[in-house]
């Protein structure tokens, strides 16, 4: 699909790291950070995409997003917000987080649990991987409707 693996910074809680490594290890050049300090130190390392979980560093996803979008050398890097842990969000919570993410400059917000319910586990995983590929290829926003559901 691509000549080189997209370079992806994954900001997540420690228990999600092995899951992402197993799912994406062959597809992306992955760098993991589990604390705000680690993420801050790595932001300028030339990533194609930043993927951040809602539970990252005691729920500091919005803090990392604000920081990334405030740095001139990083602000054009697509930043994808993802909810992996816990249950599916209700519609109101999902809409609120989606709007906040986009208002702060994120490419989008994905509730992976919704996709798992709608598509099944494997297809949800593949859809998320494909979105990260697309963002790594130079698109800085999700196609309309991709983050819904």
KAGI-V47313 format. One record per residue. N is the residue number from 0. NEAR is the number of other C-alpha atoms within 10 Angstrom. D_CENTER is the distance of its C-alpha to the mean C-alpha in Angstrom with 2 decimals. Layout:
n->N near->NEAR d_center->D_CENTER
n->N near->NEAR d_center->D_CENTER
This chain:
n->0 near->6 d_center->20.26
n->1 near->9 d_center->19.48
n->2 near->5 d_center->21.90
n->3 near->10 d_center->19.47
n->4 near->17 d_center->16.29
n->5 near->20 d_center->13.34
n->6 near->19 d_center->12.73
n->7 near->22 d_center->9.22
n->8 near->24 d_center->8.73
n->9 near->23 d_center->7.07
n->10 near->28 d_center->7.98
n->11 near->29 d_center->9.17
n->12 near->20 d_center->12.64
n->13 near->14 d_center->15.17
n->14 near->10 d_center->15.82
n->15 near->17 d_center->12.44
n->16 near->17 d_center->12.78
n->17 near->11 d_center->15.58
n->18 near->11 d_center->13.98
n->19 near->15 d_center->11.06
n->20 near->17 d_center->13.89
n->21 near->9 d_center->16.08
n->22 near->15 d_center->13.85
n->23 near->17 d_center->12.49
n->24 near->13 d_center->15.14
n->25 near->10 d_center->17.34
n->26 near->18 d_center->14.94
n->27 near->19 d_center->13.10
n->28 near->16 d_center->14.39
n->29 near->18 d_center->12.24
n->30 near->17 d_center->12.66
n->31 near->19 d_center->11.89
n->32 near->22 d_center->12.63
n->33 near->20 d_center->13.56
n->34 near->16 d_center->15.33
n->35 near->18 d_center->15.19
n->36 near->10 d_center->18.02
n->37 near->13 d_center->16.39
n->38 near->22 d_center->13.33
n->39 near->13 d_center->15.97
n->40 near->10 d_center->18.06
n->41 near->15 d_center->15.54
n->42 near->18 d_center->14.02
n->43 near->13 d_center->16.94
n->44 near->12 d_center->16.81
n->45 near->13 d_center->16.02
n->46 near->19 d_center->12.47
n->47 near->23 d_center->11.71
n->48 near->27 d_center->7.94
n->49 near->26 d_center->5.91
n->50 near->22 d_center->2.60
n->51 near->27 d_center->4.30
n->52 near->24 d_center->6.26
n->53 near->23 d_center->9.04
n->54 near->19 d_center->11.63
n->55 near->23 d_center->10.74
n->56 near->22 d_center->14.19
n->57 near->12 d_center->16.03
n->58 near->13 d_center->13.65
n->59 near->18 d_center->13.17
n->60 near->22 d_center->9.70
n->61 near->19 d_center->11.85
n->62 near->12 d_center->13.97
n->63 near->21 d_center->11.50
n->64 near->21 d_center->10.36
n->65 near->16 d_center->14.15
n->66 near->15 d_center->15.01
n->67 near->25 d_center->12.84
n->68 near->18 d_center->14.25
n->69 near->13 d_center->17.66
n->70 near->12 d_center->18.05
n->71 near->10 d_center->19.72
n->72 near->13 d_center->18.62
n->73 near->20 d_center->14.86
n->74 near->16 d_center->14.77
n->75 near->16 d_center->14.61
n->76 near->23 d_center->11.54
n->77 near->26 d_center->8.83
n->78 near->30 d_center->6.15
n->79 near->26 d_center->3.39
n->80 near->26 d_center->4.14
n->81 near->22 d_center->4.87
n->82 near->21 d_center->8.48
n->83 near->17 d_center->9.92
n->84 near->15 d_center->13.13
n->85 near->8 d_center->16.24
n->86 near->11 d_center->17.45
n->87 near->18 d_center->16.50
n->88 near->16 d_center->16.58
n->89 near->9 d_center->19.69
n->90 near->10 d_center->19.72
n->91 near->9 d_center->20.53
n->92 near->11 d_center->17.81
n->93 near->20 d_center->15.19
n->94 near->15 d_center->16.75
n->95 near->10 d_center->17.01
n->96 near->19 d_center->13.42
n->97 near->20 d_center->12.45
n->98 near->15 d_center->15.27
n->99 near->15 d_center->14.50
n->100 near->21 d_center->10.95
n->101 near->16 d_center->12.59
n->102 near->11 d_center->15.64
n->103 near->15 d_center->14.00
n->104 near->21 d_center->12.67
n->105 near->28 d_center->9.04
n->106 near->25 d_center->8.74
n->107 near->25 d_center->8.23
n->108 near->27 d_center->7.60
n->109 near->23 d_center->7.77
n->110 near->23 d_center->10.35
n->111 near->23 d_center->10.50
n->112 near->21 d_center->13.99
n->113 near->21 d_center->15.22
n->114 near->21 d_center->14.43
n->115 near->15 d_center->16.12
n->116 near->12 d_center->19.06
n->117 near->12 d_center->19.40
n->118 near->13 d_center->18.82
n->119 near->12 d_center->19.38
n->120 near->13 d_center->17.40
n->121 near->11 d_center->17.63
n->122 near->13 d_center->17.01
n->123 near->18 d_center->13.87
n->124 near->17 d_center->12.56
n->125 near->13 d_center->13.90
n->126 near->15 d_center->12.55
n->127 near->17 d_center->8.86
n->128 near->16 d_center->10.03
n->129 near->13 d_center->11.99
n->130 near->18 d_center->9.47
n->131 near->25 d_center->7.64
n->132 near->22 d_center->11.37
n->133 near->17 d_center->12.30
n->134 near->22 d_center->10.06
n->135 near->22 d_center->11.39
n->136 near->15 d_center->14.77
n->137 near->13 d_center->15.00
n->138 near->16 d_center->13.97
n->139 near->20 d_center->12.23
n->140 near->18 d_center->11.86
n->141 near->18 d_center->11.56
n->142 near->12 d_center->15.00
n->143 near->8 d_center->16.77
n->144 near->7 d_center->16.37
n->145 near->14 d_center->13.19
n->146 near->21 d_center->11.40
n->147 near->15 d_center->14.76
n->148 near->17 d_center->16.16
